[in-house]
């Protein structure tokens, strides 16, 4: 017997321990599909919201307060220079102004180096433009319907520019290309100087008389004439000079802009485009969750519908008041005079029930399905019509959520009137009594507590919060 009792106690403790274990549940929101709402959540559990197809590069959940993404910018003057370089490269700038009658070796060296310079510069343009390309694929919407397509487009752009290199190799390529461009510009400067070292320029003075067509004579005393030979590749070199000086001066900014594109690609590659908010502990019976998506500057970009969740699995206590009915009542005796002239008393019709208004404390196991009753224990007290206090305990079934209706059945202890036989003598088996002292013929009753079966119908006196 002791073993069974110990087993029951341990089983009860284990069930309570399991019921009180804290878990983390997830509310899944699918903007382009069906939401997944947790069906069972215990009070004390944690809940977090997972929002799918979110453009996490544009918005964050309302529970997160993080700094904005680091972006790198190149000055407008350099951007204009780079764009004009791209246009001129397309228009074959190298061929402009080239004297096709010159075929010296130094001329061939200059055009070869210039072409190499422009190729390196073109690579830098691609490196810097990657971030803009990826941002275009992401778009400005807070949601991305086809996540796989975004990843595919991003991978194609990255492959085209970096040929599948990993992040560290790609960043090393950027630094190397900047260094190579600066070195090529230095070599181009030297070649340009060598090409034009024999260009003659100067001035000479003269004086004398000049005769016009009209036979007028003009006397010149201090005349000066300036002369200079045309420089070869002057236009190309001036253009390369602007690029070379800009890249050399802004090398860190250019590298950081390219690095931002590389980092963004790997974030897109590894991102699941699902935003998960911080877990919140549920301590109420009902929790309404309204997720929001905010931009990095705190502006609300999208508000979802509210999700109302009810907790279950915890022991809940509340109170109800109502009508309690015990199936036992007061005894009732009436007197009469027998054939011998003595006064007797005999039981007459008695009350079968005792009714009272009472208050019950309801202890029950809470669950979230309000279409089913909740079961528990109830204990309480009542005050009857004659102001006697009664005590009650039993099993209860609770219905509805607000203005809750409670049905209870169990054992009651209520005071009832029971015949006082101190001045009475039992006559026969019929249950009659005669007064022992014929001078005292008052029928007296004692109020005593007796157990009885009871049923109760009560209402919840506390309303759930909206």
C-alpha positions in Angstrom: 0.0 0.0 0.0 2.8 2.4 0.9 4.6 1.6 -2.3 1.5 2.4 -4.4 1.0 5.6 -2.5 4.6 6.6 -3.1 4.3 5.8 -6.8 1.2 8.0 -7.1 3.0 10.9 -5.4 6.0 10.6 -7.6 3.8 10.3 -10.7 1.8 13.4 -9.7 5.1 15.4 -9.1 6.4 14.3 -12.4 3.3 15.4 -14.2 3.3 18.8 -12.5 7.0 19.2 -13.3 6.4 18.5 -17.0 3.4 20.8 -17.1 5.5 23.6 -15.6 8.5 23.2 -17.9 9.1 26.3 -20.0 9.3 26.1 -23.8 9.8 28.5 -26.6 7.0 28.5 -29.3 7.1 30.1 -32.7 4.4 32.0 -34.5 5.2 31.7 -38.2 3.9 34.3 -40.6 4.0 33.6 -44.4 3.1 36.7 -46.4 2.6 34.6 -49.5 1.3 31.5 -47.9 -0.6 30.2 -44.8 0.4 31.2 -41.4 1.4 28.7 -38.7 0.0 29.6 -35.3 0.9 27.5 -32.2 -2.1 25.6 -31.0 -0.9 25.1 -27.4 1.1 27.5 -25.4 1.5 27.4 -21.6 1.6 30.5 -19.4 5.2 31.2 -18.7 6.4 29.9 -22.1 8.2 32.1 -24.5 7.0 33.0 -27.9 8.8 34.5 -30.9 7.6 35.5 -34.3 9.2 34.3 -37.5 8.3 36.3 -40.5 9.2 34.7 -43.9 10.1 36.3 -47.2 11.3 39.5 -45.4 13.7 41.8 -47.2 15.9 41.9 -44.1 18.3 44.3 -45.8 15.6 47.0 -45.8 13.5 46.3 -42.6 13.8 44.9 -39.1 11.3 43.7 -36.6 9.9 46.1 -34.0 11.6 44.3 -31.2 15.1 44.9 -32.6 17.0 48.1 -32.2 20.3 47.7 -34.0 22.5 50.1 -35.9 22.1 50.7 -39.6 24.2 48.8 -42.1 27.6 50.4 -42.9 27.7 51.8 -46.4 30.6 53.4 -48.3 30.3 56.3 -50.6 32.6 57.7 -53.3 32.6 61.5 -53.7 30.4 62.8 -56.5 33.4 64.1 -58.4 35.0 60.7 -58.6 31.8 59.0 -59.5 31.4 61.5 -62.4 34.9 60.8 -63.4 34.4 57.0 -63.4 31.2 57.2 -65.4 32.8 59.4 -68.0 35.7 57.0 -68.2 33.3 54.2 -68.9 31.6 56.1 -71.6 34.9 57.1 -73.2 36.1 53.5 -73.1 33.0 52.4 -75.0 33.7 55.1 -77.6 37.3 53.8 -78.1 39.0 56.8 -76.7 42.4 55.2 -77.4 42.0 55.7 -81.1 41.1 59.4 -80.8 43.9 61.8 -81.7 46.3 59.1 -82.6 48.5 59.9 -85.5 48.2 56.8 -87.7 51.4 57.7 -89.5 53.6 57.2 -86.4 54.8 53.6 -85.8 57.7 54.1 -83.5 58.2 51.5 -80.7 57.6 54.0 -77.9 54.2 54.8 -79.5 53.3 51.1 -79.5 54.4 50.9 -75.8 52.2 53.8 -74.9 49.0 52.4 -76.5 49.6 49.0 -75.0 50.1 50.4 -71.5 47.1 52.7 -71.9 44.9 49.8 -72.9 46.1 47.8 -69.8 45.4 50.9 -67.7 41.8 51.1 -69.0 41.2 47.4 -68.5 42.2 47.7 -64.8 40.0 50.7 -64.5 37.1 48.8 -66.0 37.6 46.1 -63.4 37.4 48.7 -60.6 34.2 50.0 -62.0 32.7 46.5 -62.0 33.9 45.9 -58.4 32.3 49.1 -57.2 29.1 48.6 -59.1 28.4 45.1 -57.6 26.7 46.5 -54.5 24.4 48.6 -56.6 23.5 45.6 -58.7 22.7 43.5 -55.7 20.6 46.2 -54.2 18.7 46.4 -57.4 17.9 42.6 -57.1 16.7 43.1 -53.5 14.5 46.0 -54.5 12.8 48.4 -52.1 9.8 46.3 -51.0 9.7 44.9 -47.5 8.9 41.4 -48.9 10.6 39.2 -51.4 8.3 36.7 -53.1 10.9 34.7 -55.0 13.9 34.4 -52.7 15.6 31.7 -54.9 15.6 34.1 -57.9 17.3 36.8 -55.9 20.0 34.4 -54.8 20.5 33.2 -58.4 20.8 36.7 -59.9 23.2 37.7 -57.1 25.3 34.6 -57.8 25.4 35.4 -61.5 26.6 38.9 -61.0 29.3 37.8 -58.5 30.5 35.0 -60.8 30.8 37.5 -63.7 33.0 39.9 -61.7 35.0 37.7 -59.4 34.8 34.3 -61.2 33.6 32.4 -58.1 36.4 33.6 -55.7 35.8 33.4 -52.0 35.4 36.6 -50.0 39.0 36.9 -48.9 40.4 36.2 -52.4 37.9 38.7 -54.0 39.0 41.4 -51.6 42.6 40.7 -52.3 41.9 41.0 -56.0 40.4 44.5 -55.3 43.5 45.6 -53.5 45.8 44.1 -56.1 43.9 45.8 -59.0 44.1 49.2 -57.3 47.9 48.7 -56.8 48.3 47.6 -60.4 46.4 50.6 -61.7 48.5 53.0 -59.8 51.7 51.3 -61.0 50.4 51.3 -64.6 49.6 55.0 -64.3 53.2 55.7 -63.2 54.6 53.8 -66.1 52.2 55.6 -68.5 53.4 58.9 -67.1 57.0 58.0 -67.9 56.1 56.8 -71.4 54.2 60.0 -72.1 57.2 62.1 -71.0 59.6 60.1 -73.2 57.3 60.4 -76.2 57.2 64.2 -76.0 60.7 65.0 -74.8 61.7 66.3 -78.3 58.7 68.6 -78.7 60.1 72.0 -79.3 58.6 75.2 -78.1 59.9 78.7 -77.6 59.7 82.4 -78.7 61.6 84.7 -81.0 61.5 88.5 -81.3 61.5 90.6 -84.4 61.1 94.2 -85.6 60.5 96.0 -88.9 57.9 97.3 -91.3 54.8 95.4 -92.6 52.9 96.5 -95.7 49.1 95.7 -95.9 47.1 95.1 -99.0 46.1 98.7 -99.1 49.8 99.6 -99.3 49.8 100.9 -95.7 53.0 100.5 -93.8 53.0 99.3 -90.2 56.1 99.6 -88.1 56.8 96.9 -85.5 59.5 97.5 -83.0 59.2 94.7 -80.3 57.3 91.8 -81.9 57.2 88.3 -80.1 56.1 85.0 -81.7 55.5 81.8 -79.5 55.6 78.4 -81.1 55.2 74.7 -79.9 55.0 71.3 -81.6 51.9 69.2 -81.0 52.2 66.6 -78.2 51.3 63.1 -78.9 48.5 61.3 -77.0 47.9 64.5 -75.0 44.1 63.9 -74.7 44.5 60.3 -73.7 47.1 61.1 -71.1 45.1 63.9 -69.5 42.1 61.6 -69.2 44.3 58.8 -67.6 45.8 61.4 -65.3 42.4 62.3 -63.8 41.6 58.7 -63.2 45.1 57.8 -61.8 45.2 60.6 -59.4 41.6 60.0 -58.2 42.2 56.3 -57.7 45.5 56.9 -55.9 43.9 59.5 -53.6 40.7 57.6 -52.9 42.0 54.1 -52.9 40.6 53.2 -49.5 37.1 54.5 -50.3 37.1 52.6 -53.6 38.2 49.4 -51.9 35.6 49.8 -49.1 32.9 50.3 -51.7 34.0 47.1 -53.5 34.2 45.2 -50.1 30.6 46.3 -49.3 29.5 44.6 -52.5 31.4 41.4 -51.6 30.0 41.3 -48.1 26.5 42.0 -49.3 26.7 39.1 -51.8 27.7 36.6 -49.0 25.0 37.9 -46.8 22.4 37.3 -49.5 23.9 33.9 -50.2 23.6 32.8 -46.5 20.5 34.7 -45.6 17.2 32.8 -45.3 15.1 36.0 -45.5 13.3 35.1 -42.3 13.1 37.6 -39.5 12.8 36.3 -36.0 11.8 38.6 -33.2 13.1 38.3 -29.7 11.2 35.8 -27.5 8.6 37.2 -25.1 7.4 35.4 -22.1 3.6 34.9 -21.9 2.3 35.6 -18.4 -1.4 36.3 -19.2 -4.3 34.2 -20.2 -4.6 35.9 -23.5 -1.8 37.6 -25.6 -2.4 39.6 -28.7 0.7 39.8 -30.9 0.9 42.5 -33.6 4.2 42.2 -35.5 5.6 45.3 -37.3 8.4 45.8 -39.8 10.4 49.0 -39.4 13.1 50.6 -41.6 16.5 51.4 -40.1 15.3 54.9 -39.3 12.4 53.6 -37.2 9.6 54.2 -39.6 6.8 51.5 -39.7 6.8 50.0 -43.2 4.3 47.2 -42.6 1.9 46.2 -39.8 0.5 42.7 -39.7 -2.9 41.7 -38.4 -3.0 40.9 -34.7 -2.7 37.3 -33.6 -4.6 36.4 -30.4 -3.3 33.4 -28.5 -4.7 31.8 -25.4 -2.6 30.0 -22.8 -3.1 26.6 -21.4 -1.5 24.0 -19.3 -1.2 26.0 -16.1 -3.2 25.8 -12.8 -5.6 28.7 -12.6 -7.5 30.0 -9.6 -10.5 32.2 -9.6 -13.7 32.7 -7.7 -17.4 32.3 -8.6 -20.6 33.0 -6.7 -24.1 31.5 -7.1 -26.6 29.0 -5.9 -25.7 26.0 -3.8 -28.1 23.2 -3.1 -27.4 20.5 -0.4 -29.6 17.3 -0.4 -30.4 17.4 3.3 -32.7 19.6 5.4 -34.1 20.5 8.8 -36.0 18.0 10.8 -39.6 18.9 11.6 -41.8 17.5 14.4 -45.3 18.3 15.4 -47.2 17.6 18.7 -50.5 15.8 19.4 -52.4 14.4 22.4 -52.6 10.7 22.6 -55.5 8.6 23.9 -54.1 8.7 27.5 -54.2 12.4 27.4 -50.4 12.8 27.2 -48.7 15.1 24.7 -46.6 13.4 22.1 -44.5 14.6 19.2 -44.0 12.8 15.9 -41.9 13.6 12.8 -43.8 15.4 10.2 -42.8 16.4 6.7 -39.2 17.6 6.7 -37.1 19.7 4.3 -35.2 17.6 1.8 -32.8 20.2 0.7 -30.9 23.2 2.0 -30.3 26.1 -0.3 -27.8 29.0 0.1 -25.9 31.6 -1.8 -22.2 31.0 -1.6 -18.7 31.7 -3.0 -16.5 29.0 -4.4 -12.8 29.1 -5.1 -12.3 27.3 -8.4 -8.9 25.6 -9.0 -8.7 24.1 -12.5 -6.3 23.1 -15.3 -6.4 25.8 -18.0 -6.5 25.0 -21.7 -6.8 27.1 -24.8 -9.8 25.4 -26.4 -12.7 27.4 -25.1 -15.3 25.2 -26.9 -14.6 22.5 -24.3 -15.2 22.7 -20.6 -12.4 23.1 -18.1 -12.3 20.8 -15.1 -11.1 21.3 -11.6 -11.8 21.4 -7.9 -13.9 23.9 -6.0 -14.0 24.9 -2.3 -16.1 27.5 -0.7 -18.6 28.7 1.9 -22.2 29.9 2.0 -24.7 31.7 4.1 -28.1 30.2 4.4 -31.5 31.9 4.9 -31.1 31.7 8.7 -27.5 33.1 8.4 -25.8 29.7 9.1 -22.5 29.2 7.4 -21.9 26.1 5.2 -18.8 24.6 3.7 -18.5 22.9 0.3 -16.0 21.0 -1.8 -16.2 19.0 -5.0 -15.5 18.6 -8.7 -16.3 21.4 -11.1 -16.8 21.9 -14.8 -16.3 25.5 -16.1 -17.8 26.8 -19.3 -17.3 29.9 -21.3 -14.5 32.4 -21.0 -16.2 35.6 -19.9 -19.1 35.5 -17.5 -18.0 32.0 -16.8 -20.6 29.4 -15.7 -19.5 26.8 -13.2 -21.2 23.5 -12.4 -20.0 21.9 -9.2 -20.9 18.6 -7.4 -19.5 17.2 -4.1 -19.8 17.1 -0.4 -21.2 19.9 1.8 -21.2 20.5 5.5 -24.2 22.7 6.4 -26.0 23.3 9.6 -29.5 21.8 9.9 -32.0 21.6 12.7 -32.0 18.3 14.5 -34.5 17.3 17.2 -33.2 17.8 20.8 -34.3 14.7 22.8 -33.1 15.7 26.3 -36.7 16.2 27.5 -38.1 13.4 25.3 -38.7 9.7 25.8 -38.9 7.3 22.9 -42.3 5.6 22.9 -42.2 3.0 20.2 -40.7 2.1 16.8 -43.0 4.5 15.1 -40.6 7.3 16.1 -43.0 9.1 18.5 -41.7 10.8 21.7 -43.4 11.9 24.9 -42.2 14.7 27.1 -40.4 13.5 30.2 -41.3 16.6 32.0 -45.0 17.2 31.2 -44.7 20.7 32.4 -42.2 21.5 29.6 -43.7 20.7 26.2 -41.6 22.9 24.0 -40.1 21.2 21.0 -36.5 22.2 20.7 -33.9 21.7 17.9 -30.2 21.7 17.8 -28.2 23.2 14.8 -25.6 20.7 13.8 -23.3 20.3 10.8 -24.0 17.2 8.8 -22.4 16.0 5.5 -24.6 15.9 2.4 -24.3 15.7 -1.3 -24.6 19.1 -3.0 -24.7 20.6 -6.5 -24.0 24.2 -7.3 -24.4 26.6 -10.2 -22.2 29.7 -9.9 -20.9 32.5 -12.1 -17.4 33.8 -12.4 -17.2 37.1 -10.5 -14.0 38.2 -12.3 -13.9 38.9 -16.0 -11.0 38.2 -18.2 -9.1 41.3 -19.5 -9.9 42.2 -23.1 
